[in-house]
Amino acid sequence: IAPTALLYQISPSLNMEILILLAILSTMLGGWGGLNQTQMRKVLAYSSIAHMGWTVIIALINPNLTILSLMIYIMTTLTLFMTLNLSSTTKIKSISNLWNKSTPMTMIVFLTMLSLGGLPPLTGFMPKWLILQELIINNNPTMAIIMALSALLNLFFYMRIIYVSSLTMFPTSNNLKHHWFFSQTKTTNMIPTLTTISSMLLPLTPILIIMT
């Protein structure tokens, strides 16, 4: 939040060439770095690096889109963090066992990951779509293509997590189909609301375009 607030305040005096360089390095580093990770916190760390590139690239052209991109990313990441914390999931391997504990919770994790990857028609597609549109309008089609291709790296490692967690079975010594399910003591009140925000706001894009 702090670097983005600083970028927003000094946006009129920023150098576009430096922003382009930072955005490319950030999206590529975040995309390649997250490919071979097995722990969710490292995946989300590299994801935040990649998303920072999208936030930086548009700071000079349209600072309001910078704030919009950051807000949507915070909402989506908060949904994923709360769900993983509720299920005590720290590794990709643990998500495959989450099916036996809570299928709706697993679906929320997968839906939020796809939104973070920018897959339409989820909310995460909105800021990427608007940023690419602004880049093309301001005569930066090459940069728009590079950013779109770098977004595929993020979407790939999220899809890999979903594939490993749902379509493959890790070796286990437990022959029982269902795990013992204890009552939850952690709060879950905000998860449905955050899930709705992080996955179903794309139809509101025309309103947000007017606001930005």
C-alpha positions in Angstrom: 0.0 0.0 0.0 2.8 2.4 0.9 4.7 2.3 -2.4 1.5 2.5 -4.4 0.4 5.6 -2.4 3.8 7.1 -3.1 3.5 6.3 -6.8 0.0 7.8 -6.9 1.2 11.1 -5.3 4.3 11.5 -7.6 2.6 10.1 -10.8 2.8 13.3 -12.8 6.6 13.4 -12.5 7.3 9.7 -13.3 9.4 8.6 -16.2 7.5 6.2 -18.5 10.7 4.3 -19.7 11.6 3.5 -16.1 8.1 2.4 -15.3 8.1 0.1 -18.4 11.4 -1.5 -17.3 10.2 -2.0 -13.7 6.9 -3.5 -14.9 8.6 -6.0 -17.3 11.1 -7.1 -14.7 8.4 -7.4 -12.0 5.9 -9.4 -14.1 8.6 -11.7 -15.5 10.3 -12.3 -12.1 6.9 -12.9 -10.4 5.8 -15.2 -13.2 8.9 -17.3 -13.5 9.6 -17.4 -9.8 6.2 -18.8 -8.9 6.4 -21.8 -11.3 8.3 -24.3 -9.2 7.1 -23.4 -5.7 5.4 -25.9 -3.4 4.4 -23.6 -0.5 1.4 -21.3 -0.9 3.0 -18.3 0.8 5.8 -18.3 -1.7 3.4 -18.6 -4.6 1.4 -15.6 -3.2 4.7 -13.7 -2.7 5.7 -14.1 -6.3 2.1 -13.3 -7.4 2.3 -10.0 -5.5 5.6 -9.2 -7.3 3.9 -9.8 -10.7 0.8 -7.8 -9.8 3.0 -4.9 -8.7 4.2 -4.7 -12.3 0.6 -4.2 -13.5 0.2 -1.5 -10.9 3.4 0.3 -11.8 2.9 0.3 -15.6 -0.3 2.4 -15.5 0.8 4.9 -12.8 1.7 7.7 -15.2 -1.1 7.1 -17.8 -4.0 6.7 -15.4 -3.2 6.8 -11.7 -6.8 5.9 -10.8 -6.4 2.5 -12.4 -3.4 2.0 -10.2 -5.6 2.4 -7.1 -8.3 0.2 -8.7 -5.8 -2.6 -9.5 -4.4 -2.5 -5.9 -7.9 -2.6 -4.3 -9.0 -5.6 -6.4 -5.7 -7.4 -5.7 -6.0 -6.8 -1.9 -9.6 -8.1 -1.9 -8.8 -11.2 -3.9 -5.6 -12.0 -1.9 -7.4 -11.4 1.4 -10.1 -13.9 0.4 -7.4 -16.5 -0.4 -5.4 -15.8 2.8 -8.5 -16.1 5.0 -9.6 -19.3 3.3 -6.1 -20.9 3.6 -5.9 -19.8 7.2 -9.3 -21.2 8.0 -8.3 -24.6 6.5 -4.7 -24.4 7.9 -3.4 -25.0 4.4 0.3 -24.0 3.8 1.4 -26.2 0.9 0.0 -27.2 -2.5 -0.1 -30.8 -1.3 -2.5 -29.8 1.5 -5.1 -28.4 -0.9 -5.6 -31.9 -2.4 -6.7 -33.1 1.1 -9.0 -30.1 1.5 -11.6 -31.8 -0.8 -12.3 -34.3 2.0 -12.7 -31.6 4.7 -14.7 -28.9 2.8 -15.6 -29.0 -0.9 -17.0 -25.4 -0.9 -13.8 -24.1 0.7 -11.8 -25.8 -2.0 -13.9 -24.3 -4.7 -13.4 -20.8 -3.2 -9.6 -21.4 -3.2 -9.7 -22.4 -6.9 -12.1 -19.6 -7.9 -9.9 -17.0 -6.2 -6.7 -18.4 -7.8 -8.3 -18.1 -11.2 -9.3 -14.5 -10.4 -5.8 -13.7 -9.4 -4.6 -15.2 -12.6 -6.8 -12.8 -14.5 -9.1 -15.4 -16.1 -12.3 -13.9 -17.5 -15.1 -13.5 -16.5 -13.8 -13.2 -13.0 -13.0 -9.9 -11.2 -9.2 -10.3 -11.6 -9.6 -9.9 -15.4 -11.0 -6.4 -15.0 -7.9 -4.4 -14.0 -5.8 -6.2 -16.6 -8.3 -5.6 -19.3 -8.5 -1.9 -18.4 -4.7 -1.5 -18.2 -4.2 -3.2 -21.6 -6.8 -0.9 -23.1 -5.2 2.2 -21.7 -1.8 1.1 -23.0 -3.2 0.6 -26.5 -5.0 3.9 -26.5 -1.7 5.6 -25.5 0.2 4.0 -28.4 1.9 1.3 -26.5 0.7 -1.9 -28.2 4.0 -3.7 -27.9 4.0 -3.2 -24.1 0.4 -4.3 -24.0 1.4 -7.6 -25.8 4.3 -8.2 -23.4 2.2 -7.6 -20.3 -0.6 -9.9 -21.7 2.0 -12.7 -22.4 3.5 -12.3 -18.9 0.0 -12.6 -17.4 -0.1 -16.1 -18.9 2.8 -17.2 -16.6 0.8 -16.3 -13.5 -2.3 -18.0 -14.9 -0.2 -21.1 -15.7 1.1 -21.7 -12.2 -2.3 -21.1 -10.7 -3.8 -23.6 -13.2 -0.9 -26.0 -12.3 -1.9 -25.8 -8.6 -5.5 -26.5 -9.5 -4.5 -29.4 -11.6 -2.3 -30.9 -9.0 -4.9 -30.4 -6.3 -7.9 -31.7 -8.1 -6.9 -34.1 -10.9 -4.1 -35.9 -9.2 -3.8 -37.9 -6.0 -0.8 -37.6 -3.7 0.5 -40.9 -2.1 -1.1 -41.3 1.4 -1.2 -44.0 4.0 -4.7 -43.1 5.0 -7.3 -45.4 3.4 -10.3 -43.5 4.7 -12.1 -41.4 2.1 -13.1 -38.7 4.6 -11.0 -37.1 7.3 -12.3 -36.4 10.7 -13.8 -32.9 10.7 -13.6 -30.8 13.8 -15.8 -27.8 14.4 -14.2 -24.5 13.3 -13.4 -21.9 15.9 -12.1 -19.3 13.4 -14.5 -16.7 12.0 -15.9 -17.2 8.5 -18.3 -14.2 8.2 -16.3 -12.2 5.7 -15.3 -15.1 3.3 -18.6 -15.2 1.4 -18.7 -11.5 0.9 -15.0 -11.3 -0.2 -15.5 -14.3 -2.5 -18.3 -12.5 -4.3 -16.2 -9.3 -4.6 -13.2 -11.2 -5.9 -15.1 -13.1 -8.5 -18.2 -11.4 -9.7 -17.5 -7.7 -10.2 -16.7 -7.8 -13.9 -20.2 -6.7 -15.0 -19.6 -3.5 -13.0 -16.7 -2.5 -15.3 -18.6 0.3 -17.2 -19.4 2.0 -13.9 -15.8 1.8 -12.8 -14.6 3.1 -16.1 -16.8 6.2 -15.6 -15.4 6.6 -12.0 -11.8 6.3 -13.2 
